[in-house]
Amino acid sequence: MSNHTLCSEFYLRVVFPPRFVGVLALMIGVGVAYFYPKSDDVSNQTQNGDPMITFR
């Protein structure tokens, strides 16, 4: 049982922070897509294929 709690603690410390950073990056990306004038270009390309290609 102690091993299980140790695993959950490890999960919270190692897995959760990167996910939180990913959510922050996603929000920033959405904000940039909304506020920049080239947002139409980006949204059209993301619908066609891989969204990672457009941000490279």
MIFIFI-238355 format. One record per residue (C-alpha): residue number from 1; residue in one letter; x, y, z. Coordinates in steps of 0.02 Angstrom, whole numbers, plus 32768, in hexadecimal, padded with zeros to 4 digits. Each point is the difference from the previous one (the first is absolute). Layout:
N
<site n="NUM" res="A" x="X" y="Y" z="Z"/>
...
***
This chain:
56
<site n="1" res="M" x="8000" y="8000" z="8000"/>
<site n="2" res="S" x="8090" y="8077" z="8025"/>
<site n="3" res="N" x="8044" y="7FDC" z="7F53"/>
<site n="4" res="H" x="7F5B" y="8038" z="7FB3"/>
<site n="5" res="T" x="8000" y="80A7" z="805B"/>
<site n="6" res="L" x="80B5" y="801B" z="7FCC"/>
<site n="7" res="C" x="7FCF" y="7FE2" z="7F4A"/>
<site n="8" res="S" x="7F70" y="807B" z="8009"/>
<site n="9" res="E" x="8072" y="8083" z="804F"/>
<site n="10" res="F" x="807F" y="7FE2" z="7F75"/>
<site n="11" res="Y" x="7F73" y="8014" z="7F80"/>
<site n="12" res="L" x="7FC8" y="80A4" z="804D"/>
<site n="13" res="R" x="80AF" y="8049" z="8005"/>
<site n="14" res="V" x="8041" y="7FC5" z="7F58"/>
<site n="15" res="V" x="7F69" y="7FEF" z="7F8C"/>
<site n="16" res="F" x="7F8E" y="808D" z="8039"/>
<site n="17" res="P" x="8074" y="8098" z="7FF1"/>
<site n="18" res="P" x="802B" y="7FE1" z="7F46"/>
<site n="19" res="R" x="7F47" y="7FEA" z="7FDC"/>
<site n="20" res="F" x="7FDD" y="80A7" z="8056"/>
<site n="21" res="V" x="8089" y="8053" z="7F98"/>
<site n="22" res="G" x="7FB5" y="7FB1" z="7F64"/>
<site n="23" res="V" x="7F55" y="804A" z="802A"/>
<site n="24" res="L" x="8050" y="80AB" z="801A"/>
<site n="25" res="A" x="805A" y="7FF3" z="7F59"/>
<site n="26" res="L" x="7F5C" y="7FCE" z="7FAD"/>
<site n="27" res="M" x="7FA7" y="8098" z="8049"/>
<site n="28" res="I" x="808C" y="8072" z="7FC4"/>
<site n="29" res="G" x="7FF8" y="7FB1" z="7F53"/>
<site n="30" res="V" x="7F44" y="801A" z="7FF8"/>
<site n="31" res="G" x="8014" y="80B5" z="8037"/>
<site n="32" res="V" x="8084" y="801E" z="7F7A"/>
<site n="33" res="A" x="7F91" y="7FAE" z="7F7C"/>
<site n="34" res="Y" x="7F6E" y="8070" z="8031"/>
<site n="35" res="F" x="805C" y="80A6" z="8010"/>
<site n="36" res="Y" x="8079" y="7FF6" z="7F6D"/>
<site n="37" res="P" x="7FC1" y="802F" z="7F51"/>
<site n="38" res="K" x="8044" y="7F60" z="7FB2"/>
<site n="39" res="S" x="7F8D" y="7F93" z="8069"/>
<site n="40" res="D" x="7F97" y="7FD0" z="7F68"/>
<site n="41" res="D" x="809B" y="7FB7" z="7FAA"/>
<site n="42" res="V" x="802D" y="7F98" z="8099"/>
<site n="43" res="S" x="7F50" y="7FBD" z="801D"/>
<site n="44" res="N" x="7FEE" y="7FCB" z="7F4A"/>
<site n="45" res="Q" x="80A5" y="7FA2" z="8003"/>
<site n="46" res="T" x="7FDA" y="7FA9" z="80A5"/>
<site n="47" res="Q" x="7F5C" y="7FBE" z="7FBA"/>
<site n="48" res="N" x="8059" y="7FB7" z="7F68"/>
<site n="49" res="G" x="808B" y="7FA2" z="805A"/>
<site n="50" res="D" x="8077" y="7FF6" z="8093"/>
<site n="51" res="P" x="7FF3" y="809E" z="806C"/>
<site n="52" res="M" x="80B6" y="7FF2" z="8037"/>
<site n="53" res="I" x="803C" y="8026" z="7F4F"/>
<site n="54" res="T" x="7FAF" y="80AC" z="7FFF"/>
<site n="55" res="F" x="8057" y="803B" z="809F"/>
<site n="56" res="R" x="80AE" y="7FC7" z="7FCC"/>
***
